[in-house]
Amino acid sequence: MASVVLDDNRTVHLDQPYGHEHVLEKPGSFRTTVLLSPINERIQVYSYEADDFRALADSLRHLAALNDYGKIWVKVPAADRPAFEDAGFLCEATFPGYFDGADGASMAIFAKPDRLLRPTGAEEDDILRGALGGAASAAPKTLPEGYTTTLFTDADADDLAALYATVFPTYPYPIADPAYLRETAASHIVYRLVRNAAGELVAAASAETNPALRNSEMTDFAALPSERGKGLAQVLLPMLERDAADRHGIRSFYTIARALSFGMLRTFHNCGYELTGTLVNNCNIAGKFETMHVLARK
């Protein structure tokens, strides 16, 4: 059973490893809502109000140490970046237009030095150069004959959960849980599916929207091994952008793509996204920490 330790040394036992939301505050200095994530060994800051950014950083470091976590991660308005840097955060990436048109930055503290190590760093760098090298192929992609794409409905939940469980043995969020898919689809995530001529679900992706800030992370791209190389992601991506804009008024798009995934990096490059930074060992995918590249429409 997963558990987290809070700043008052209380231990909370969880029935899942994805995280526990907690409010951390010091009156007169800061108040922040964070996610303590055992599977990612990471603190993610959801929101904050701060007059004393160093006090905020110190409290986050203490909470990370209590849980033996290696990373603290927060997205901040560009205007707050200097204050976070003064408090010891590093800027790993930028997010153009993230805050309802205003730019944002991804800031991190590496609470454990080994979290900065990249065992496959040379391979990741080679993949990035190859994926982003040369001109983008802007030619529109179409589905193979007999394939169809639809938006998610509750009736698709079991099939989509099974697809995600097959493609991702572990993942930062419970996308292999049908209840999670139904709940998030009803609130803010747009899922789009691809079925083959036999009606079997073979690929999917999602737009995780933030309607208040009018941004969306284009994510959760998955295809069965037999379907890879058919350009399905490059079909889904522009459709999802339109879906997110139509449903939630989204105008800023970005992705956080696996550094080892040539295909996804190339797909986003072909669709007009540009590299804005790299998140080192950011989350647990397929049973290990993976470095992720941020690509965005500027």
C-alpha positions as CSV (number, residue, x, y, z in Angstrom):
1,M,0.0,0.0,0.0
2,A,1.3,3.4,-0.9
3,S,1.6,6.1,1.7
4,V,2.7,9.8,2.1
5,V,4.1,11.7,5.1
6,L,2.7,15.1,5.7
7,D,4.6,18.1,7.1
8,D,3.3,17.4,10.6
9,N,4.8,13.9,10.3
10,R,1.4,12.2,10.0
11,T,1.4,9.3,7.6
12,V,-1.5,8.9,5.2
13,H,-2.1,5.5,3.6
14,L,-3.4,5.5,0.1
15,D,-5.4,3.0,-1.9
16,Q,-3.5,4.0,-5.1
17,P,0.0,5.2,-5.8
18,Y,-0.8,8.3,-7.9
19,G,-1.0,10.9,-5.2
20,H,-2.4,12.7,-2.3
21,E,-3.4,16.4,-2.4
22,H,-2.3,18.4,0.5
23,V,-2.4,22.1,1.6
24,L,0.9,23.4,2.9
25,E,1.0,26.9,4.5
26,K,2.9,29.3,6.7
27,P,0.7,32.3,7.7
28,G,2.1,35.5,6.4
29,S,4.5,33.7,4.1
30,F,2.8,31.3,1.7
31,R,-0.1,28.9,1.0
32,T,0.2,26.1,-1.6
33,T,-1.7,23.1,-2.7
34,V,0.5,20.2,-3.7
35,L,0.2,16.6,-4.9
36,L,2.4,14.1,-3.1
37,S,3.0,11.3,-5.7
38,P,4.5,8.1,-4.5
39,I,4.7,6.6,-8.0
40,N,6.6,9.6,-9.4
41,E,8.5,10.2,-6.1
42,R,7.7,13.9,-6.8
43,I,5.9,16.9,-5.3
44,Q,3.8,18.7,-7.9
45,V,2.7,22.2,-6.9
46,Y,-0.8,22.8,-8.1
47,S,-1.3,26.3,-6.9
48,Y,0.4,28.8,-4.6
49,E,0.2,32.3,-3.1
50,A,3.5,33.5,-1.7
51,D,5.1,36.6,-0.2
52,D,8.2,34.6,0.9
53,F,9.3,32.3,-1.9
54,R,12.3,31.1,0.0
55,A,10.1,29.9,2.9
56,L,7.9,28.2,0.3
57,A,10.9,26.4,-1.2
58,D,12.3,25.4,2.2
59,S,9.0,23.9,3.2
60,L,8.7,22.0,0.0
61,R,12.2,20.6,0.4
62,H,11.4,19.5,3.9
63,L,8.2,17.7,2.7
64,A,10.3,16.0,-0.1
65,A,12.8,14.9,2.4
66,L,10.1,13.4,4.7
67,N,8.9,11.3,1.7
68,D,12.4,10.6,0.2
69,Y,11.2,12.2,-3.1
70,G,13.7,13.4,-5.7
71,K,11.9,16.2,-7.4
72,I,9.6,19.2,-6.8
73,W,7.8,20.6,-9.9
74,V,5.7,23.7,-10.5
75,K,4.5,25.7,-13.5
76,V,4.6,29.5,-12.8
77,P,3.8,32.7,-14.6
78,A,6.9,34.1,-16.3
79,A,6.7,37.1,-14.0
80,D,7.3,34.8,-11.0
81,R,10.3,33.0,-12.5
82,P,13.0,35.3,-10.9
83,A,11.5,34.8,-7.4
84,F,11.5,31.0,-7.8
85,E,15.1,31.1,-9.2
86,D,16.2,33.2,-6.2
87,A,14.6,30.5,-4.0
88,G,16.7,27.8,-5.6
89,F,14.4,26.5,-8.4
90,L,15.8,25.8,-11.9
91,C,13.9,26.6,-15.1
92,E,13.6,23.5,-17.2
93,A,11.2,24.7,-19.9
94,T,8.8,27.5,-20.9
95,F,5.1,27.4,-21.9
96,P,4.2,30.1,-24.4
97,G,0.7,31.5,-23.6
98,Y,0.1,29.0,-20.8
99,F,-1.6,31.5,-18.4
100,D,-4.5,32.7,-20.6
101,G,-2.1,34.1,-23.1
102,A,0.7,35.0,-20.8
103,D,3.9,32.9,-20.9
104,G,4.7,30.4,-18.2
105,A,7.8,28.5,-17.0
106,S,8.4,25.0,-15.6
107,M,10.5,25.3,-12.4
108,A,12.1,22.4,-10.5
109,I,14.1,21.6,-7.4
110,F,16.1,18.3,-7.5
111,A,15.9,17.3,-3.9
112,K,18.1,14.2,-4.5
113,P,21.2,14.7,-6.8
114,D,20.7,11.3,-8.5
115,R,17.4,12.5,-9.9
116,L,19.5,14.7,-12.3
117,L,21.3,11.7,-13.7
118,R,20.3,10.7,-17.2
119,P,21.5,7.1,-17.9
120,T,20.1,7.2,-21.5
121,G,21.0,10.9,-22.0
122,A,23.2,10.4,-25.1
123,E,20.5,8.3,-26.8
124,E,17.8,10.8,-25.9
125,D,19.9,13.6,-27.4
126,D,20.4,11.6,-30.6
127,I,16.7,10.9,-30.9
128,L,15.8,14.6,-30.3
129,R,18.2,15.7,-33.1
130,G,16.8,13.2,-35.5
131,A,13.2,13.9,-34.7
132,L,13.5,17.7,-34.9
133,G,16.0,17.8,-37.7
134,G,15.1,18.9,-41.2
135,A,11.9,20.5,-42.4
136,A,8.6,19.4,-40.9
137,S,6.4,17.3,-43.1
138,A,3.2,19.3,-43.1
139,A,1.3,17.1,-45.6
140,P,-2.1,16.2,-44.0
141,K,-2.4,12.6,-42.8
142,T,-5.5,10.5,-43.3
143,L,-6.8,7.4,-41.6
144,P,-6.2,4.0,-43.3
145,E,-9.1,2.7,-45.3
146,G,-11.9,1.4,-43.1
147,Y,-10.6,3.1,-39.9
148,T,-12.7,5.6,-38.1
149,T,-12.2,8.2,-35.3
150,T,-14.7,9.3,-32.7
151,L,-14.8,11.2,-29.5
152,F,-14.9,9.2,-26.2
153,T,-18.2,8.2,-24.7
154,D,-18.8,6.3,-21.5
155,A,-19.4,3.1,-23.5
156,D,-15.7,3.3,-24.6
157,A,-14.2,3.4,-21.1
158,D,-13.4,-0.3,-20.8
159,D,-11.8,-0.5,-24.2
160,L,-9.8,2.6,-23.7
161,A,-8.6,1.5,-20.3
162,A,-7.5,-1.8,-21.7
163,L,-5.6,0.0,-24.5
164,Y,-3.7,2.2,-22.1
165,A,-3.0,-0.8,-19.8
166,T,-1.4,-2.6,-22.8
167,V,0.7,0.3,-24.0
168,F,1.7,1.7,-20.6
169,P,2.6,-0.8,-17.9
170,T,2.9,2.1,-15.5
171,Y,1.8,5.8,-15.9
172,P,1.8,8.9,-13.8
173,Y,-2.0,9.0,-13.7
174,P,-4.6,6.2,-13.5
175,I,-5.5,6.1,-17.2
176,A,-6.1,2.4,-17.1
177,D,-9.0,2.9,-14.8
178,P,-12.4,3.2,-16.6
179,A,-13.9,5.2,-13.8
180,Y,-11.0,7.8,-14.1
181,L,-11.6,8.0,-17.8
182,R,-15.3,8.6,-17.4
183,E,-14.8,11.2,-14.6
184,T,-12.1,13.2,-16.5
185,A,-14.0,13.1,-19.8
186,A,-17.0,14.6,-18.0
187,S,-14.9,17.5,-16.7
188,H,-11.9,18.6,-18.7
189,I,-10.2,15.9,-20.7
190,V,-11.1,15.3,-24.4
191,Y,-10.3,11.8,-25.5
192,R,-10.4,10.8,-29.2
193,L,-10.2,7.2,-30.4
194,V,-9.3,5.3,-33.6
195,R,-10.9,2.0,-34.4
196,N,-10.0,-0.3,-37.3
197,A,-12.2,-1.8,-39.9
198,A,-13.3,-4.5,-37.5
199,G,-14.3,-2.0,-34.9
200,E,-11.4,-2.7,-32.6
201,L,-9.9,0.2,-30.6
202,V,-6.3,0.5,-31.9
203,A,-5.2,4.0,-30.9
204,A,-6.2,7.0,-28.8
205,A,-5.0,10.4,-27.5
206,S,-6.3,13.1,-25.3
207,A,-6.3,16.9,-24.8
208,E,-6.0,17.6,-21.0
209,T,-7.6,21.1,-21.0
210,N,-7.4,23.9,-18.4
211,P,-10.4,26.0,-19.4
212,A,-9.7,28.7,-16.8
213,L,-6.3,29.4,-18.4
214,R,-7.3,28.3,-21.9
215,N,-4.4,25.9,-22.4
216,S,-4.2,22.2,-23.1
217,E,-1.7,19.5,-22.8
218,M,-1.9,17.1,-25.8
219,T,-1.1,13.8,-24.2
220,D,-1.9,10.1,-23.6
221,F,-1.0,9.1,-27.2
222,A,-1.2,5.3,-27.5
223,A,-1.3,2.8,-30.3
224,L,-1.1,-0.9,-30.4
225,P,2.3,-2.2,-31.7
226,S,0.6,-3.5,-34.9
227,E,-0.7,0.0,-35.7
228,R,2.5,2.0,-35.3
229,G,4.0,3.7,-38.3
230,K,0.6,4.5,-39.8
231,G,0.6,8.1,-38.9
232,L,-2.4,7.8,-36.5
233,A,-1.0,10.3,-34.0
234,Q,-0.6,12.9,-36.7
235,V,-4.2,12.4,-37.7
236,L,-5.4,12.7,-34.1
237,L,-3.4,15.7,-33.0
238,P,-5.0,18.4,-35.2
239,M,-8.4,16.9,-34.5
240,L,-7.9,17.1,-30.8
241,E,-6.8,20.7,-31.1
242,R,-10.1,21.6,-32.8
243,D,-12.0,19.6,-30.2
244,A,-10.3,21.4,-27.3
245,A,-10.9,24.8,-28.9
246,D,-14.5,24.1,-29.7
247,R,-15.4,22.5,-26.3
248,H,-13.3,24.6,-23.9
249,G,-12.1,27.7,-25.8
250,I,-8.5,26.5,-25.7
251,R,-5.9,28.7,-27.5
252,S,-2.5,27.5,-26.2
253,F,-1.3,24.0,-26.9
254,Y,1.7,22.0,-25.7
255,T,2.9,18.5,-25.0
256,I,5.3,16.8,-22.6
257,A,6.7,14.0,-24.7
258,R,9.0,11.1,-23.8
259,A,12.6,11.8,-24.7
260,L,13.0,8.3,-26.0
261,S,9.9,8.5,-28.3
262,F,11.2,9.5,-31.8
263,G,7.7,9.0,-33.3
264,M,5.9,11.3,-31.0
265,L,8.6,14.0,-31.1
266,R,8.5,13.9,-34.9
267,T,4.7,14.0,-34.9
268,F,4.7,17.2,-32.9
269,H,7.5,18.7,-35.0
270,N,5.5,17.9,-38.2
271,C,2.4,19.6,-36.6
272,G,4.2,22.9,-36.0
273,Y,5.3,22.5,-32.3
274,E,8.7,23.7,-31.2
275,L,11.0,22.5,-28.4
276,T,10.9,24.8,-25.3
277,G,12.8,22.7,-22.8
278,T,13.5,19.4,-21.1
279,L,12.1,18.0,-17.8
280,V,14.7,15.6,-16.4
281,N,13.4,12.3,-14.9
282,N,10.0,13.9,-14.5
283,C,7.7,11.0,-14.1
284,N,7.3,7.2,-14.0
285,I,6.3,5.7,-17.3
286,A,6.7,2.0,-18.2
287,G,8.3,1.3,-14.9
288,K,11.0,3.9,-14.7
289,F,11.6,7.6,-14.5
290,E,11.7,9.2,-17.9
291,T,13.0,12.5,-19.1
292,M,10.4,14.5,-21.1
293,H,10.7,17.2,-23.7
294,V,8.3,20.1,-23.8
295,L,7.1,21.2,-27.2
296,A,4.6,24.0,-27.8
297,R,3.0,26.1,-30.4
298,K,4.6,29.6,-30.2
